[in-house]
């Protein structure tokens, strides 16, 4: 099966995360909008630039240069010390968000992840999922990411390094000559400063030059690394996403509708489609949940949310929708609605589910029926069978299951 891989890379991670944290603490200044850098203690005359704002970049300040040098280039620059507790917090928030899409996530570093979507697309296009994630990170976590879209890890990472910030880039095999071979050889992943002069002496200046070189000559000169470089230059990478199987703590789904909804029945139609996608994902994880929450956002960005704890954990679409529908009816105040969302929390493995006196035989039958429907969807396509109530809305929602 052809792999479907995303590489998610946070833009200016340390500075962006500190900016978001400060804003959440009540500060009015967004340090991303001024000349600012993250570094060490300037008074002790040591430390280097770890991250910089776009305005700092315009002064010629570079990552890795001494702080005193940055101060010379921009006397008014603001310097902030590192705060790894803050960085870990937002890194974990990103990881949790990505878990709503796939549990096959490799944390490549504190600010970048590979996501294997091969088994989790559910008839969606990988590029559409990438844009969903980008939008959700920006709106919910308040920072931005670059996302590379490809069929292997190497190409996904290369794509995420294209134009920044806040971009989604593809790098499929047919795009390699046009998008990757034109780049300087220094841009190829794993090619370091020590290797560059040797490649230049071989008249290899671009990734395309390397791709078209004789593989055997490269192996003779660089050993096994020569073969790796040649394969990378040709977009060849068979490495898997190395993930620790951590199932999510919660599963959610939300959508921004194309036009404001002012009718409770229409809201419920969208909610049903969202519930079906969310519970489908829950069953794919072989998990059940006992807390249901819903969210409504009005056209003037007022947010309403409500949650309810169930008497028993379940992944039944019918049972969860029944609760979600009741919560929406409590929340709705006849205002124009722009966003609708549902989330299921307090998850546990299905086999670990505690037996409850409140769960009747009909609910167990419904859960079995859901799994039969899931199997049909898996075999013939997600849209092949759907509930009558969500037929109109399923095609229109911006899925985030």
N, C-alpha and C positions, 0 to 999 in steps of 0.2 A: 504494500500500500504506500502511495506517495505521501510523504510527511507534509504536514501543514504547521509551519513554525513561525512564531512571533518572537522578536527581540525587543523588549521594552526598556528604554534607557531614559532616566530622569534628566531633564535639562537643568544644568547648573545646580546639581542636587543639594550640596551643602548650603549654598546661599539661598536657594529657593525654599528649602525646608526651614531654615532659620527665619526667613521672611514670613512664612505662613505661621510659624509658631509665635512670632512677635505680634502679628496681627491678631491672632487668637487671644493673646494675653492683653489686648486692649490698646496696643500701640497704633498710632494713626499712620506712621511712616512705613511704606513698603520699601524695604532696602533694595529690592530689585529695580527700583525706579531711579536710583541715585548711583554715583560712582562708589562702589563698595566691594570689598573682598573678604574672604574668610582666610585667616592666617593664625600665626602664633602671637606671642606677647611682643609688641613693637618696642616697648620700653627696654627690654632686655637685648634688643638689637639682634634677635634671631627669629627665625620663622620664615616661611615662604608662602606665597599665594597658593591656596588650595582650591579656591573657586572665586569667580569674579562675576560681577553684573555686566550686562551688555554695555552700559555707559563706561564702566571701567575698561572694558575691552577697547572702546573707541579711543582711549588715551594710550593705547599700545601696551597695556598691562597684560602679562601672560601668566598662565598657570605655571608654577614652579619657580618663578623669579623671587628674589629676596623682597621682603616687605619694604625695606628702606629704598629699594629701587622703584617700587610702585609709588611710594610717597613722592619721590623726585618727579615722576611723570605726572602725578596728579596730587598737588599739595592738599587739596580738600577731601581726599578720599577717606571714607569711613572703613575702619578695619575692625572686624569682629572675630573673637576667638572661637575655636571649634567647640561644638557641643554634641558629643556622640550619643548622648541619651536622646536628644531631639532627633538626630539622624536615624537612630534605630526605630524610634517611634513611627516616623513617617515611612520608613522602609517597610516596616511590618504592616502598616495600613495599606500600602501598595500591594504587598503580597496577599493580604486578605481579600482585596478587591479582585485580584487576578484569579483567586481560587473560585470565584463565582463563575469562571469560564472553563477552567480545567484544573485538575489536581496535579497534572504533570508539569510542574514548575521548577526550574533550576535557578537558584539564586547565584548568579555568576559573580556578582559583587553586591555591595550594600545598595547600589543605585541602579542595578540592571538585572533583568531576569529573562530567561528563555521560557517560552510557553509552548508546549506541544498541544495543538488543537486538533490533531488528526482524528481522534475519536469523538470529538465534542462539537463539531460544526453543525450537526442537525440540519443539513441542507442549506446552510448559510455559506456565503463566500468569506474566505479568510480576510480579505481586504475590508469587508463590512464590519467584521468583528473588531479589527484593528481600529477603525474609526469610532466604534462604540466605546472601546476601552479608552481611547484618547479623550473623548468627550466626557466620559464618566470621571476620569482622573481629574480633568480640568475643573469640572463643576462640583465634584464632591470633596476632593482632596485639596483643591486650590493650587496645585502646581501643574506643570506640563511635562509631557514625555515625547520622545521620538520613538516611533515603532517601525521596525523593519519586518517586512512580510516576504516569506520565501519558503522553499521546500527543504531547506536544511539550515543548520545553525549558523554555519559560516556566512552564507548569503544574507540571512536575516540580520546578523550583526553588522555586516558591511552596509546593508541598506539603512540601518538605523543611524549610521554615521554620516549619511548624506545631509543635505541642507537642514539646518536647525534654526530656531527651536520649534517645538509643537508641530511636528510634521509626521506624516505616514508615508513611507516609501516602499515600493516593491522592488525585488531583485530576483526575478525568475530566470531560469536557465537561458531563455531566448533573449533576455535583456542584458546578459553579461557583456557582450561586445560593446554595446552602446553605452551602458552605465558604469561598468567596472573596468574594462580594459583601458579606458582613456585616462584612468587615475594614475598619479605617480606611484612608483613601486613602494614608496614609503607608506602608502595608505593600506597596503595589504596586511591583513591580520597576521601577527606573529613575526613579521619582518622587522628586526630591530636595527639599532644604529650601527652595530658592529657588522651586520651583514650587508648594509647598504653600499659601502665602498667597494666591496667585492663584486656586487651585482653591477655597479656602475662601470667597473673595469671590464665587465663582460658586455658592455654596451646595452645593458638592460635598464631602461629608464622608467618604463610604465608597466602596469600589471599585464597589459597585452603583450609586451615584449617577453615577459617571463612565461606567459601562457604558450607562446609560440616557440619557445626555446626547446632544445633537445633535452628531454628528461634525463637521459643517461649521462649527459655531460654534467647536469646539475647534481645528480647523485654522486658522480665521481668527485666533484669539488666539495659538496656539502654533506655527503653521506645521506642518511635517512631524511634529514631535514630538507635536502634538495628535492626529494620526491614529494614531501609534504607541501613545500612552496609551490611546486608545479601543479599539484592537485588543487590547492587553494586558488591559484591564479586562474584555473579552469572551472572554478566553482564546484569542485568535487569535495564532499564531506559527508561521511556516513556515520558520524558520531551521534549518539542519542542524547536526548534531554535527560540529564542525571537528576532525578527528582527523589525526594523522600516522600513517601506516600502519606501526606497529611490531608485528611479529609476536612472540609470546611466547617467552621463553627456555625455558619448560616448561609442560606442560599436566597438570593433576591433577584428581582426582575422589575424594571421600570421602563416607561416610555414617555417621550414627549410627543403629544399628538400634533398633527399638522394644522388642525384648526381647534379653537376653543370648544369644549363640550359643555353644554348647559342643560343636559338631560341626564337624569340619574340612570335611566335604562341604558343609555349609550356608555356611560361610565362603567356600568356593570358588564357590558359586552367586552370592553377592553380589559377589564379586570379578570374576566374569565379566561381570555387568551393568555394573559400574563401568568395566571395561576397554573394553567395547563403546562406552559413552558417551564415554570419553576418546579412544579411537582415532578415533571418528567426528569429534570436534572437530579432531583432528590432521589428518585428511584434508581437512576443510573449509578448513584453513589451507594445504593443499598442502605439508605439512611431514612430516618423518620424524624419529625420535629414536633415540638409541643408548644411553641409560641408563634403566633401569626400577627404580623403587623402590616398596616397599610399606610400609604402616604398619598396625599393630594397636594398639588401646587396650583395656585390660581394664576390667571394671566398677569396679575400684578405682583407675582412672586411671593405671595403669602403661603406658608407651608402648614399643613395640618397632618398630624399622624396619630395613630392609636394602635394599641396592641392588646392581645388577649392570650392568656395561657389556657391551653386545652386540658381537658381532664385526662387525656391519653395522647401519646405520641403517635403520629400517623403520617403517611405520604399520599393519602387519598385525595385526589383532585376534588372530588365532590364535597368531602368533609371540610377541607381547607377553604374552598371557595365559599361554602356556606358561612363560615366565620368571617372571611374577608368581606363578603357582601354586607353582612350585618355591621361591620366596623365602618365601611364606607357610608352606609346610610346614617350612621351616627355623626360622621364627620361633615357630610355634605351640607352646605349652607346656601345653595342656589347661586353660587358664584361661578363664573366661567373657569373651567378647569383646563390646564395646559399639560400637567404631568400627573401620571398615575403610577403607583408602585406597590409591590407586595414583597414581603420578606418572611422567611421561616427560620426561626432560631431554636436554640436548645436542642441541637441535633444529637442523635446517637445512632449507632449501627442497628440495623433492623433486627438482627438476631439477639441484640442486647436489650430490646424493648421490654419494659416491664409490663406484665399482664395487668390490665385494669378492669375493674368491675363495670366501668362505664362504657367500655367498648363492646358493642353488640355484634352479632353474627353478620348483619348487613354491611357493616363497615369492613369487616374482613373480606366479604365477597367483593366489595367495591375495590379494595386494594388488589385483589387477584385480577379483577376485570381490567384495572389500569395497566397491569403488567402485560396482559394479553394485547391490549391496544399498543403498548410500547413496542412489543415484539413485531407487530405489523408495521409500525412506523420505521423501526430499524431495518426491516427487510425491504420495504417498498418506498420509503421516503417519509419524512416527517409530516408533510401536508396531505398524505394520502387518506388520512382519516382524522376527523376533528369533531368536536362537539357542535351541535347545531347552533348553540348560542353564540359561538365565537367565529362563525364562518365569515362574517363580514369584516371582522376586525383583524383576524390573524395576518392577513397580507399587508396590513398597514402599520403594524406596530414596529417600533424600533427596538428589537429584542436585546435584552441584557441578561439572559438566563445563564 
